[in-house]
Amino acid sequence: MKNVYFISDAHLGSWALDHRRMQERRLVRFLDDIKDKAQAVYMLGDMFDYWYEYKYVVPKGYTRFLGKISELTDHGVEVHYFIGNHDIWMYGYLERECGVVLHKEPITVEIMGKEFFLAHGDGMGDPSRMFRFMRSIFRNRLCQFLYSLLPTRWSMWLGQRWAQKSMVDHRLEGGDKYLGEDKEFQVLYAKEYLKTHPDINYFIFGHRHIELDLMLSHSCRMLIIGDWISQYTYVVFDGKTLTMHNYLEGGENI
């Protein structure tokens, strides 16, 4: 039986990173390493630092990553892609050209007999009013349409600059620090959701750029799965056990 893999938050192409090309190559090597071991790969959002599709135009670059995704789906591996808060604006390109299954909302799915609740994790009770306001603007169809009327060179520049500032501010404000079980908003969300959905075995989120593995009950675990900026974390489910790993190039990886 083959494995199921979960990754999140690569933020490919970020102007805030000095190692953009090396980062993409490392992610592609990871996907190449697992292509014969995987039955499915779930990418839980913000794999791109900024992505906006026009009718005839998509952002330049990412050819290694997009090519590897296409190779995986051609190879029979299911690739599920969840939009995040940096790559909301997807309108079919990855589905048509790369064969991914696109998810714009959280899902509950049975995988090898276990119930998984999967989401990028933004909007899961985030206490920041500004974040909630910006999220509502970015997801508003009228605002998306008005933004698309800008000349492409302007909108791409604005989008990349916004994404860069967002990441820098996130770091400066200590946004990648664990807040504690009683304050971490994704933990609070999962605990509340579990009250009405007791059959969930695993919650898996991205977005927060932290590594967390927490038992919520005797039969339910929650994982926040780090990022592919400095941690290079991924989660593997083999049908019996769920484990988190850091990708080591040239090392022993599952």
C-alpha positions in Angstrom: 0.0 0.0 0.0 1.3 3.4 -0.9 1.5 6.5 1.3 -0.4 9.7 1.5 1.7 12.9 1.9 0.8 16.4 3.2 2.9 19.6 2.7 2.2 23.3 3.0 3.5 26.8 2.8 6.4 26.8 0.3 5.7 30.4 -0.7 7.5 29.8 -4.0 8.7 33.0 -5.7 8.6 35.1 -2.5 10.6 38.4 -2.9 11.3 38.1 0.9 13.5 35.0 0.3 17.1 35.0 -1.1 17.0 31.3 -1.9 14.0 31.2 -4.2 15.4 29.0 -7.0 17.2 26.6 -4.5 14.0 26.3 -2.5 11.9 25.3 -5.6 14.5 22.8 -6.7 14.5 21.2 -3.2 10.7 20.9 -3.2 10.9 19.3 -6.7 13.5 16.8 -5.5 11.2 15.9 -2.6 8.3 15.3 -4.9 10.5 13.3 -7.2 11.7 11.2 -4.2 8.1 10.3 -3.3 6.5 9.8 -6.7 6.8 6.0 -6.6 5.7 5.8 -2.9 2.7 8.1 -3.0 -0.9 7.4 -3.8 -1.8 11.0 -3.1 -0.2 14.3 -2.1 -2.2 17.0 -0.4 -0.8 20.6 -0.7 -2.5 22.6 2.0 -2.1 26.1 0.5 0.4 29.0 0.0 2.6 26.8 -2.1 3.0 30.0 -4.1 3.7 33.3 -2.4 1.5 35.0 -4.9 -0.7 33.6 -7.7 -3.3 35.3 -9.8 -4.7 33.8 -13.0 -6.0 35.8 -15.9 -7.9 34.3 -18.7 -4.8 33.9 -20.9 -2.0 34.7 -18.4 -0.5 33.1 -15.3 2.5 34.2 -13.3 5.8 33.4 -14.9 8.2 31.0 -13.4 7.6 27.9 -11.3 8.2 25.7 -14.3 10.1 23.0 -12.3 7.3 22.8 -9.7 4.4 22.8 -12.2 6.2 20.2 -14.4 6.7 17.9 -11.4 3.1 18.2 -10.4 2.1 17.3 -13.9 4.5 14.3 -13.9 3.0 13.1 -10.6 -0.6 13.3 -11.9 0.5 11.6 -15.2 2.0 8.9 -13.0 -1.3 8.3 -11.4 -0.7 10.1 -8.1 -3.6 12.2 -6.9 -2.5 15.8 -6.2 -4.9 17.9 -4.1 -4.3 21.6 -3.9 -5.9 23.9 -1.3 -5.9 27.6 -1.9 -4.3 29.6 0.9 -4.4 33.3 1.7 -1.5 34.0 -0.8 -2.8 31.9 -3.7 -6.5 32.5 -3.5 -6.9 33.5 -7.1 -7.0 30.2 -9.0 -9.5 29.7 -11.7 -8.7 26.4 -13.3 -5.2 26.5 -14.7 -3.7 23.9 -12.3 -6.7 21.7 -12.8 -6.6 21.8 -16.6 -2.9 21.9 -17.2 -1.5 20.0 -14.3 -4.3 17.6 -13.4 -4.7 18.7 -9.7 -7.9 18.5 -7.7 -8.5 22.1 -6.4 -10.1 22.8 -3.1 -11.3 26.3 -2.2 -12.8 25.3 1.2 -11.8 22.9 4.0 -12.8 19.3 3.4 -13.5 16.2 5.5 -12.2 13.1 3.7 -11.8 9.4 4.5 -8.3 8.2 3.8 -7.6 4.5 4.3 -10.3 4.2 6.9 -9.6 7.4 8.9 -11.4 10.7 8.9 -9.3 13.7 8.1 -10.3 17.4 8.3 -8.0 19.3 6.0 -7.6 23.0 5.4 -5.0 25.7 4.8 -6.0 27.1 8.2 -6.6 30.8 7.5 -9.9 32.0 8.7 -10.0 29.3 11.5 -10.9 31.7 14.2 -8.0 34.1 13.6 -8.5 37.0 16.1 -6.9 39.7 13.9 -9.6 42.0 12.6 -7.3 43.3 9.9 -6.6 39.8 8.7 -10.3 38.9 8.6 -11.1 42.2 6.7 -8.3 41.6 4.1 -9.4 38.0 3.7 -13.0 39.1 2.9 -11.7 41.6 0.4 -9.4 39.1 -1.4 -12.3 36.6 -1.6 -14.9 39.1 -2.9 -15.7 38.4 -6.5 -16.3 42.1 -7.3 -12.9 43.1 -5.8 -11.3 40.2 -7.8 -12.8 41.5 -11.0 -11.8 45.1 -10.4 -8.2 44.0 -9.6 -8.1 42.0 -12.9 -8.7 45.2 -14.8 -5.3 46.6 -13.8 -2.5 46.2 -16.3 -0.8 42.9 -15.7 2.6 44.4 -14.9 1.0 46.6 -12.2 -1.2 43.9 -10.6 1.7 41.4 -10.6 4.0 44.0 -9.0 1.5 45.0 -6.4 0.7 41.4 -5.6 4.3 40.4 -5.1 5.0 43.5 -3.0 2.0 42.8 -0.8 3.1 39.2 -0.3 6.6 40.3 0.5 5.5 42.8 3.1 3.1 40.2 4.6 5.9 37.7 5.2 8.3 40.3 6.5 5.7 41.7 8.9 4.8 38.2 10.0 8.4 37.5 11.0 8.9 40.8 12.7 5.7 40.4 14.8 6.8 36.9 15.9 3.9 35.3 13.9 5.7 32.0 13.6 5.8 31.4 17.4 3.5 28.9 19.1 0.9 30.8 21.2 0.1 27.9 23.5 -2.8 25.5 23.5 -5.2 28.0 25.1 -4.5 30.7 22.6 -3.6 29.1 19.3 -6.7 29.8 17.2 -6.4 26.7 15.0 -6.3 24.6 18.1 -9.4 26.3 19.6 -11.2 25.9 16.3 -10.4 22.2 16.1 -11.5 21.6 19.7 -14.8 23.3 19.1 -15.4 21.5 15.7 -14.6 18.2 17.3 -17.6 18.6 19.7 -20.0 18.3 16.9 -17.9 16.0 14.7 -16.5 13.4 17.0 -15.6 11.0 14.2 -12.7 13.1 13.1 -9.4 11.3 13.6 -7.0 13.9 12.3 -7.0 17.7 11.8 -4.2 18.9 9.5 -3.5 22.6 8.9 -0.9 24.8 7.4 -0.7 28.6 7.4 0.9 29.1 10.8 4.5 28.1 9.8 4.9 26.2 13.1 5.3 22.4 13.8 2.6 21.1 16.2 1.5 17.6 17.0 -1.3 17.6 19.6 -3.7 15.0 20.9 -7.2 16.5 21.2 -8.8 13.3 22.5 -8.0 9.7 22.8 -8.8 9.2 19.1 -8.1 12.6 17.5 -4.8 14.3 16.7 -4.2 17.8 15.3 -1.1 18.7 13.3 0.1 22.1 12.0 2.7 21.1 9.5 5.4 23.8 9.4 6.6 25.2 6.1 8.9 24.7 3.1 10.9 27.9 3.8 13.2 26.9 6.6 11.6 23.7 8.2 11.0 21.6 5.1 8.4 19.6 6.9 5.9 17.0 5.6 3.5 14.5 7.0 3.1 10.9 5.9 0.2 8.5 6.5 0.7 4.9 5.7 -2.7 3.7 6.6 -1.7 2.9 10.2 0.5 5.7 11.5 0.7 9.4 10.9 4.2 10.9 11.2 5.9 14.3 10.6 9.3 14.6 9.1 11.9 17.1 8.0 13.1 16.6 4.4 16.8 15.8 4.3 18.4 15.9 0.9 20.5 12.8 0.4 19.2 11.4 3.7 16.7 8.7 4.5 13.2 10.1 3.8 9.9 8.2 3.8 
